[in-house]
Amino acid sequence: MLFNSTALLLTLATLTALVGMGWLALSQDNHWRAVIGTTRTPKHATILRALGIASLMVSFILCSLADHITMAVLVWFMLLATAAICIAKLLTWRGPWLAVLVLRRGRMD
């Protein structure tokens, strides 16, 4: 079978969980400074936190669409743990790679 909707949904859920954890990490001062090199404003932190939470909720919805709700919750929690570990390791190994998650136009004032 060429197209497996469950696999596609879970892959998208994994990607959205990774992006969400990345945004939540970048909302913290130390991680922002390490990745971007400047100080962030409270407005940026609020936007990044909102994007991170929304991305994690989308991840949960995708997991719910892929499996029964009892299995979806288990899979989602495992995705959260895996995404958090991946982002933590990425921050220590290649932190500037997370700058891709910050869409910037001009200066960040």
Rosetta constraint file for C-alpha pairs under 8 A:
AtomPair CA 4 CA 8 HARMONIC 6.32 0.50
AtomPair CA 5 CA 9 HARMONIC 6.01 0.50
AtomPair CA 5 CA 66 HARMONIC 7.55 0.50
AtomPair CA 6 CA 10 HARMONIC 6.14 0.50
AtomPair CA 6 CA 66 HARMONIC 4.92 0.50
AtomPair CA 6 CA 67 HARMONIC 7.60 0.50
AtomPair CA 7 CA 11 HARMONIC 6.02 0.50
AtomPair CA 7 CA 66 HARMONIC 7.88 0.50
AtomPair CA 8 CA 12 HARMONIC 6.17 0.50
AtomPair CA 9 CA 13 HARMONIC 6.07 0.50
AtomPair CA 9 CA 62 HARMONIC 5.68 0.50
AtomPair CA 9 CA 63 HARMONIC 6.82 0.50
AtomPair CA 9 CA 65 HARMONIC 7.32 0.50
AtomPair CA 9 CA 66 HARMONIC 5.85 0.50
AtomPair CA 10 CA 14 HARMONIC 6.10 0.50
AtomPair CA 10 CA 62 HARMONIC 6.76 0.50
AtomPair CA 10 CA 63 HARMONIC 6.09 0.50
AtomPair CA 10 CA 66 HARMONIC 6.62 0.50
AtomPair CA 11 CA 15 HARMONIC 6.30 0.50
AtomPair CA 12 CA 16 HARMONIC 6.10 0.50
AtomPair CA 12 CA 59 HARMONIC 7.41 0.50
AtomPair CA 12 CA 62 HARMONIC 7.23 0.50
AtomPair CA 13 CA 17 HARMONIC 6.07 0.50
AtomPair CA 13 CA 58 HARMONIC 7.32 0.50
AtomPair CA 13 CA 59 HARMONIC 4.29 0.50
AtomPair CA 13 CA 60 HARMONIC 7.06 0.50
AtomPair CA 13 CA 62 HARMONIC 5.46 0.50
AtomPair CA 13 CA 63 HARMONIC 6.19 0.50
AtomPair CA 14 CA 18 HARMONIC 6.22 0.50
AtomPair CA 14 CA 59 HARMONIC 6.95 0.50
AtomPair CA 14 CA 79 HARMONIC 6.27 0.50
AtomPair CA 14 CA 83 HARMONIC 7.56 0.50
AtomPair CA 15 CA 19 HARMONIC 6.23 0.50
AtomPair CA 16 CA 20 HARMONIC 5.93 0.50
AtomPair CA 16 CA 55 HARMONIC 5.58 0.50
AtomPair CA 16 CA 56 HARMONIC 6.54 0.50
AtomPair CA 16 CA 58 HARMONIC 7.00 0.50
AtomPair CA 16 CA 59 HARMONIC 5.50 0.50
AtomPair CA 17 CA 21 HARMONIC 6.10 0.50
AtomPair CA 17 CA 55 HARMONIC 6.45 0.50
AtomPair CA 17 CA 56 HARMONIC 5.31 0.50
AtomPair CA 17 CA 59 HARMONIC 5.67 0.50
AtomPair CA 17 CA 79 HARMONIC 6.76 0.50
AtomPair CA 17 CA 80 HARMONIC 6.39 0.50
AtomPair CA 17 CA 83 HARMONIC 6.09 0.50
AtomPair CA 18 CA 22 HARMONIC 6.11 0.50
AtomPair CA 18 CA 83 HARMONIC 4.89 0.50
AtomPair CA 18 CA 84 HARMONIC 7.43 0.50
AtomPair CA 18 CA 86 HARMONIC 7.68 0.50
AtomPair CA 18 CA 87 HARMONIC 7.11 0.50
AtomPair CA 19 CA 23 HARMONIC 6.20 0.50
AtomPair CA 19 CA 52 HARMONIC 7.26 0.50
AtomPair CA 19 CA 55 HARMONIC 7.01 0.50
AtomPair CA 19 CA 101 HARMONIC 7.33 0.50
AtomPair CA 20 CA 24 HARMONIC 6.20 0.50
AtomPair CA 20 CA 51 HARMONIC 6.84 0.50
AtomPair CA 20 CA 52 HARMONIC 3.97 0.50
AtomPair CA 20 CA 53 HARMONIC 6.55 0.50
AtomPair CA 20 CA 54 HARMONIC 7.51 0.50
AtomPair CA 20 CA 55 HARMONIC 4.84 0.50
AtomPair CA 20 CA 56 HARMONIC 5.49 0.50
AtomPair CA 21 CA 25 HARMONIC 6.05 0.50
AtomPair CA 21 CA 52 HARMONIC 6.20 0.50
AtomPair CA 21 CA 56 HARMONIC 7.69 0.50
AtomPair CA 21 CA 80 HARMONIC 7.92 0.50
AtomPair CA 21 CA 83 HARMONIC 6.43 0.50
AtomPair CA 21 CA 84 HARMONIC 6.01 0.50
AtomPair CA 21 CA 87 HARMONIC 6.74 0.50
AtomPair CA 22 CA 26 HARMONIC 6.17 0.50
AtomPair CA 22 CA 52 HARMONIC 7.40 0.50
AtomPair CA 22 CA 87 HARMONIC 6.08 0.50
AtomPair CA 22 CA 98 HARMONIC 6.93 0.50
AtomPair CA 22 CA 101 HARMONIC 7.29 0.50
AtomPair CA 23 CA 27 HARMONIC 6.26 0.50
AtomPair CA 23 CA 48 HARMONIC 5.32 0.50
AtomPair CA 23 CA 49 HARMONIC 6.58 0.50
AtomPair CA 23 CA 51 HARMONIC 6.70 0.50
AtomPair CA 23 CA 52 HARMONIC 4.97 0.50
AtomPair CA 23 CA 101 HARMONIC 6.92 0.50
AtomPair CA 24 CA 28 HARMONIC 7.24 0.50
AtomPair CA 24 CA 48 HARMONIC 6.26 0.50
AtomPair CA 24 CA 49 HARMONIC 5.34 0.50
AtomPair CA 24 CA 51 HARMONIC 7.96 0.50
AtomPair CA 24 CA 52 HARMONIC 5.15 0.50
AtomPair CA 24 CA 53 HARMONIC 7.66 0.50
AtomPair CA 25 CA 31 HARMONIC 6.31 0.50
AtomPair CA 25 CA 32 HARMONIC 7.80 0.50
AtomPair CA 25 CA 87 HARMONIC 7.81 0.50
AtomPair CA 26 CA 31 HARMONIC 5.43 0.50
AtomPair CA 26 CA 32 HARMONIC 4.90 0.50
AtomPair CA 26 CA 35 HARMONIC 7.90 0.50
AtomPair CA 26 CA 45 HARMONIC 7.76 0.50
AtomPair CA 26 CA 48 HARMONIC 7.00 0.50
AtomPair CA 27 CA 31 HARMONIC 7.53 0.50
AtomPair CA 27 CA 32 HARMONIC 6.64 0.50
AtomPair CA 27 CA 44 HARMONIC 7.23 0.50
AtomPair CA 27 CA 45 HARMONIC 4.50 0.50
AtomPair CA 27 CA 46 HARMONIC 7.36 0.50
AtomPair CA 27 CA 48 HARMONIC 5.40 0.50
AtomPair CA 27 CA 49 HARMONIC 5.98 0.50
AtomPair CA 28 CA 32 HARMONIC 6.10 0.50
AtomPair CA 28 CA 45 HARMONIC 7.05 0.50
AtomPair CA 29 CA 33 HARMONIC 6.12 0.50
AtomPair CA 29 CA 39 HARMONIC 7.15 0.50
AtomPair CA 29 CA 40 HARMONIC 6.88 0.50
AtomPair CA 30 CA 34 HARMONIC 6.19 0.50
AtomPair CA 31 CA 35 HARMONIC 6.08 0.50
AtomPair CA 31 CA 91 HARMONIC 7.59 0.50
AtomPair CA 32 CA 36 HARMONIC 5.62 0.50
AtomPair CA 32 CA 37 HARMONIC 7.08 0.50
AtomPair CA 32 CA 38 HARMONIC 7.39 0.50
AtomPair CA 32 CA 39 HARMONIC 7.11 0.50
AtomPair CA 32 CA 40 HARMONIC 6.86 0.50
AtomPair CA 33 CA 37 HARMONIC 4.57 0.50
AtomPair CA 33 CA 38 HARMONIC 5.32 0.50
AtomPair CA 33 CA 39 HARMONIC 5.85 0.50
AtomPair CA 33 CA 40 HARMONIC 7.62 0.50
AtomPair CA 34 CA 95 HARMONIC 6.77 0.50
AtomPair CA 34 CA 96 HARMONIC 7.33 0.50
AtomPair CA 35 CA 91 HARMONIC 7.99 0.50
AtomPair CA 35 CA 95 HARMONIC 5.37 0.50
AtomPair CA 35 CA 96 HARMONIC 4.50 0.50
AtomPair CA 35 CA 97 HARMONIC 7.56 0.50
AtomPair CA 35 CA 98 HARMONIC 6.59 0.50
AtomPair CA 35 CA 99 HARMONIC 6.06 0.50
AtomPair CA 36 CA 96 HARMONIC 6.90 0.50
AtomPair CA 36 CA 99 HARMONIC 6.33 0.50
AtomPair CA 40 CA 44 HARMONIC 6.28 0.50
AtomPair CA 40 CA 45 HARMONIC 7.13 0.50
AtomPair CA 40 CA 108 HARMONIC 7.73 0.50
AtomPair CA 41 CA 45 HARMONIC 6.57 0.50
AtomPair CA 41 CA 109 HARMONIC 7.53 0.50
AtomPair CA 42 CA 46 HARMONIC 6.21 0.50
AtomPair CA 43 CA 47 HARMONIC 6.25 0.50
AtomPair CA 44 CA 48 HARMONIC 6.02 0.50
AtomPair CA 45 CA 49 HARMONIC 6.04 0.50
AtomPair CA 46 CA 50 HARMONIC 6.12 0.50
AtomPair CA 47 CA 51 HARMONIC 6.12 0.50
AtomPair CA 48 CA 52 HARMONIC 5.99 0.50
AtomPair CA 49 CA 53 HARMONIC 6.12 0.50
AtomPair CA 50 CA 54 HARMONIC 6.05 0.50
AtomPair CA 51 CA 55 HARMONIC 5.97 0.50
AtomPair CA 52 CA 56 HARMONIC 6.22 0.50
AtomPair CA 53 CA 57 HARMONIC 6.20 0.50
AtomPair CA 54 CA 58 HARMONIC 6.22 0.50
AtomPair CA 55 CA 59 HARMONIC 6.20 0.50
AtomPair CA 56 CA 60 HARMONIC 6.31 0.50
AtomPair CA 57 CA 61 HARMONIC 6.26 0.50
AtomPair CA 58 CA 62 HARMONIC 6.16 0.50
AtomPair CA 59 CA 63 HARMONIC 6.24 0.50
AtomPair CA 59 CA 76 HARMONIC 7.37 0.50
AtomPair CA 60 CA 64 HARMONIC 6.14 0.50
AtomPair CA 60 CA 72 HARMONIC 7.50 0.50
AtomPair CA 60 CA 73 HARMONIC 7.55 0.50
AtomPair CA 60 CA 76 HARMONIC 5.97 0.50
AtomPair CA 61 CA 65 HARMONIC 6.22 0.50
AtomPair CA 62 CA 66 HARMONIC 6.29 0.50
AtomPair CA 63 CA 67 HARMONIC 6.30 0.50
AtomPair CA 63 CA 72 HARMONIC 5.06 0.50
AtomPair CA 63 CA 73 HARMONIC 7.56 0.50
AtomPair CA 63 CA 75 HARMONIC 7.05 0.50
AtomPair CA 63 CA 76 HARMONIC 6.34 0.50
AtomPair CA 64 CA 68 HARMONIC 6.40 0.50
AtomPair CA 64 CA 69 HARMONIC 5.53 0.50
AtomPair CA 64 CA 72 HARMONIC 5.06 0.50
AtomPair CA 64 CA 73 HARMONIC 7.55 0.50
AtomPair CA 66 CA 72 HARMONIC 7.32 0.50
AtomPair CA 67 CA 71 HARMONIC 6.07 0.50
AtomPair CA 67 CA 72 HARMONIC 5.38 0.50
AtomPair CA 68 CA 72 HARMONIC 5.89 0.50
AtomPair CA 69 CA 73 HARMONIC 6.14 0.50
AtomPair CA 70 CA 74 HARMONIC 6.77 0.50
AtomPair CA 71 CA 75 HARMONIC 6.16 0.50
AtomPair CA 72 CA 76 HARMONIC 5.91 0.50
AtomPair CA 73 CA 77 HARMONIC 6.20 0.50
AtomPair CA 74 CA 78 HARMONIC 6.32 0.50
AtomPair CA 75 CA 79 HARMONIC 6.14 0.50
AtomPair CA 76 CA 80 HARMONIC 6.15 0.50
AtomPair CA 77 CA 81 HARMONIC 6.32 0.50
AtomPair CA 78 CA 82 HARMONIC 6.11 0.50
AtomPair CA 79 CA 83 HARMONIC 5.86 0.50
AtomPair CA 80 CA 84 HARMONIC 6.04 0.50
AtomPair CA 81 CA 85 HARMONIC 6.27 0.50
AtomPair CA 82 CA 86 HARMONIC 6.15 0.50
AtomPair CA 83 CA 87 HARMONIC 6.09 0.50
AtomPair CA 84 CA 88 HARMONIC 6.08 0.50
AtomPair CA 85 CA 89 HARMONIC 6.11 0.50
AtomPair CA 86 CA 90 HARMONIC 6.03 0.50
AtomPair CA 87 CA 91 HARMONIC 6.04 0.50
AtomPair CA 88 CA 92 HARMONIC 6.47 0.50
AtomPair CA 89 CA 93 HARMONIC 6.03 0.50
AtomPair CA 90 CA 94 HARMONIC 5.32 0.50
AtomPair CA 90 CA 95 HARMONIC 5.81 0.50
AtomPair CA 90 CA 97 HARMONIC 7.81 0.50
AtomPair CA 90 CA 98 HARMONIC 7.92 0.50
AtomPair CA 91 CA 95 HARMONIC 4.01 0.50
AtomPair CA 91 CA 96 HARMONIC 7.70 0.50
AtomPair CA 91 CA 98 HARMONIC 7.61 0.50
AtomPair CA 94 CA 98 HARMONIC 7.98 0.50
AtomPair CA 95 CA 99 HARMONIC 7.91 0.50
AtomPair CA 98 CA 102 HARMONIC 7.71 0.50
AtomPair CA 104 CA 108 HARMONIC 7.08 0.50
